[in-house]
């Protein structure tokens, strides 16, 4: 097995934990602790409880994962854009 073989899963964020971690319930019912990936943290992608997310997990530790994408919910309204002062 190479180092890059990751398991891709999707789930729903149940709880926002301290230290930018999240408790996520996967489609198969398992619960994992996940953190946001580097690009999501860099671009300040906000994740809230109830969001559908895609995550990667290592086959060596199936209790932890990295959130790679936040799917848009159709029922939740998009946040308003704030005008930035210059």
URURDA-V710033 format. One record per pair of residues at least 12 apart in sequence whose C-alpha atoms are under 7 Angstrom apart, sorted by the first residue. I is the first residue (numbers start at 1). J is the second residue. D is the distance in Angstrom with one decimal. If there is no record, write none. Layout:
{{I;J;D} {I;J;D}}
This chain:
{{6;56;6.0} {6;57;5.7} {6;58;5.2} {6;59;6.6} {7;56;5.5} {7;57;5.0} {7;58;6.2} {7;59;6.6} {8;55;5.9} {8;56;4.7} {8;57;6.5} {9;54;5.9} {9;55;5.4} {9;56;6.3} {10;26;5.9} {10;27;6.3} {10;53;5.7} {10;54;4.3} {10;55;5.9} {11;24;6.2} {11;25;5.4} {11;26;4.0} {11;27;5.3} {11;52;5.8} {11;53;5.6} {11;54;6.5} {12;24;5.5} {12;25;5.4} {12;26;6.5} {12;50;5.9} {12;51;5.7} {12;52;4.6} {12;53;6.1} {13;25;6.5} {13;49;5.0} {13;50;5.2} {13;51;5.5} {13;52;6.6} {14;49;5.3} {14;50;6.1} {15;49;5.4} {16;48;6.9} {16;49;6.3} {20;35;6.3} {21;33;6.7} {21;34;5.6} {21;35;4.6} {22;34;5.2} {22;35;6.2} {32;63;4.8} {32;64;5.4} {32;65;6.8} {33;63;6.4} {33;64;5.0} {33;65;6.3} {34;64;5.6} {34;65;4.5} {34;66;5.2} {34;67;6.2} {35;65;6.6} {35;66;5.1} {35;67;5.8} {36;66;5.7} {36;67;4.8} {36;68;6.7} {37;66;5.8} {37;67;5.7} {37;68;5.6} {51;70;6.9} {52;70;6.1} {52;71;5.4} {53;67;6.7} {53;69;5.6} {53;70;4.5} {53;71;5.6} {54;67;5.9} {54;68;5.7} {54;69;5.1} {54;70;6.5} {55;67;4.2} {55;68;5.2} {55;69;7.0} {56;68;7.0}}
